[in-house]
């Protein structure tokens, strides 16, 4: 514990002593974590929304304008007999137009200019969650699409699967970019710490001559890197939060309408803590590399 306490006190003194050069390391770490944090924030919200939309999965059967009530009844009978539907609702052309005007109020003036109602009637089918895993839903969608009176069938799971695949690609790209920027930040930290080592060269030589433990010699420089990483990560979190709050104040209402009442959330505590820990780890690596090669 004495070694840790000494390392932290000396690391803080080193940070203040070379605050001009330390600022470069802090900024480098902050920039790297802002990029990584923004990608985490986006992927976290998309993943949360995809999970919610998946749990409430459904498909919509759009009817032809000339579809008869008998054809509609046959479609609903096929859906009921499938055993995978948790219920279904019929939405008439007039109801579809009313829904459009309610959910997209800013575009309601466009709807007023239509000579005829362009929205088709539909049957919206709610699916039981367990039926998504055995392939019966896709089979039902294919069968319904061939029935008389059906103009089109939209199955939410298909675009949700594509969205999830795109999210994985974004995560992979973000991980590579984050690693590259973290490496650059670690190099910056190592360079800054090495400057401090050179400034205290005589002091370090005296400590070695009197037999000071290696932890007391290297510890302050590793601690300096950890402190730089911690400050940089806290600055990054603050900037991310300010940007998130600004975006919410500017576009929160529009996003809420687009997401059907749902809202975006900031990074949860576990991811925020992981971001700070990552910044401190990057700083520690930079400080360790510099101290190891210099002592």
Secondary structure in CASP SS format (residue, H / E / C, confidence):
PFRMAT SS
TARGET T0000
AUTHOR 0000-0000-0000
METHOD secondary structure of the structure
MODEL  1
X C 1.00
X H 1.00
X H 1.00
X H 1.00
X H 1.00
X H 1.00
X H 1.00
X H 1.00
X H 1.00
X H 1.00
X H 1.00
X H 1.00
X H 1.00
X H 1.00
X H 1.00
X H 1.00
X H 1.00
X C 1.00
X H 1.00
X H 1.00
X H 1.00
X H 1.00
X H 1.00
X H 1.00
X H 1.00
X H 1.00
X H 1.00
X H 1.00
X H 1.00
X H 1.00
X H 1.00
X H 1.00
X H 1.00
X H 1.00
X H 1.00
X H 1.00
X H 1.00
X H 1.00
X H 1.00
X H 1.00
X H 1.00
X H 1.00
X H 1.00
X H 1.00
X H 1.00
X H 1.00
X H 1.00
X H 1.00
X H 1.00
X H 1.00
X H 1.00
X H 1.00
X H 1.00
X H 1.00
X H 1.00
X C 1.00
X C 1.00
X E 1.00
X E 1.00
X E 1.00
X E 1.00
X E 1.00
X E 1.00
X C 1.00
X C 1.00
X C 1.00
X C 1.00
X C 1.00
X H 1.00
X H 1.00
X H 1.00
X H 1.00
X H 1.00
X H 1.00
X H 1.00
X H 1.00
X H 1.00
X H 1.00
X H 1.00
X H 1.00
X H 1.00
X H 1.00
X C 1.00
X C 1.00
X E 1.00
X E 1.00
X E 1.00
X E 1.00
X E 1.00
X E 1.00
X E 1.00
X C 1.00
X H 1.00
X H 1.00
X H 1.00
X H 1.00
X H 1.00
X H 1.00
X H 1.00
X H 1.00
X H 1.00
X H 1.00
X H 1.00
X C 1.00
X H 1.00
X H 1.00
X H 1.00
X H 1.00
X H 1.00
X H 1.00
X H 1.00
X H 1.00
X C 1.00
X C 1.00
X C 1.00
X C 1.00
X C 1.00
X C 1.00
X C 1.00
X C 1.00
X C 1.00
X E 1.00
X E 1.00
X E 1.00
X E 1.00
X E 1.00
X E 1.00
X C 1.00
X H 1.00
X H 1.00
X H 1.00
X H 1.00
X C 1.00
X C 1.00
X C 1.00
X H 1.00
X H 1.00
X H 1.00
X H 1.00
X H 1.00
X H 1.00
X H 1.00
X H 1.00
X H 1.00
X H 1.00
X C 1.00
X C 1.00
X C 1.00
X C 1.00
X E 1.00
X E 1.00
X E 1.00
X E 1.00
X E 1.00
X E 1.00
X H 1.00
X H 1.00
X H 1.00
X H 1.00
X H 1.00
X H 1.00
X H 1.00
X H 1.00
X H 1.00
X H 1.00
X H 1.00
X H 1.00
X H 1.00
X H 1.00
X H 1.00
X H 1.00
X H 1.00
X H 1.00
X H 1.00
X H 1.00
X H 1.00
X H 1.00
X H 1.00
X H 1.00
X H 1.00
X H 1.00
X H 1.00
X H 1.00
X H 1.00
X H 1.00
X H 1.00
X H 1.00
X H 1.00
X H 1.00
X H 1.00
X H 1.00
X H 1.00
X H 1.00
X H 1.00
X H 1.00
X H 1.00
X H 1.00
X H 1.00
X H 1.00
X C 1.00
X H 1.00
X H 1.00
X H 1.00
X H 1.00
X H 1.00
X H 1.00
X H 1.00
X H 1.00
X H 1.00
X C 1.00
X C 1.00
X C 1.00
X C 1.00
X H 1.00
X H 1.00
X H 1.00
X H 1.00
X H 1.00
X H 1.00
X H 1.00
X H 1.00
X H 1.00
X H 1.00
X H 1.00
X H 1.00
X H 1.00
X H 1.00
X H 1.00
X H 1.00
X H 1.00
X H 1.00
X H 1.00
X H 1.00
X H 1.00
X H 1.00
X H 1.00
X H 1.00
X H 1.00
X H 1.00
X H 1.00
X H 1.00
X H 1.00
X H 1.00
X H 1.00
X H 1.00
X H 1.00
X H 1.00
X H 1.00
X H 1.00
X H 1.00
X H 1.00
X H 1.00
X H 1.00
X H 1.00
X H 1.00
X H 1.00
X H 1.00
X H 1.00
X C 1.00
X C 1.00
X C 1.00
X C 1.00
X C 1.00
X C 1.00
X C 1.00
X C 1.00
X C 1.00
X C 1.00
X H 1.00
X H 1.00
X H 1.00
X H 1.00
X H 1.00
X H 1.00
X H 1.00
X H 1.00
X H 1.00
X H 1.00
X H 1.00
X H 1.00
X H 1.00
X H 1.00
X H 1.00
X H 1.00
X H 1.00
X H 1.00
X H 1.00
X H 1.00
X H 1.00
X H 1.00
X H 1.00
X H 1.00
X H 1.00
X H 1.00
X C 1.00
END
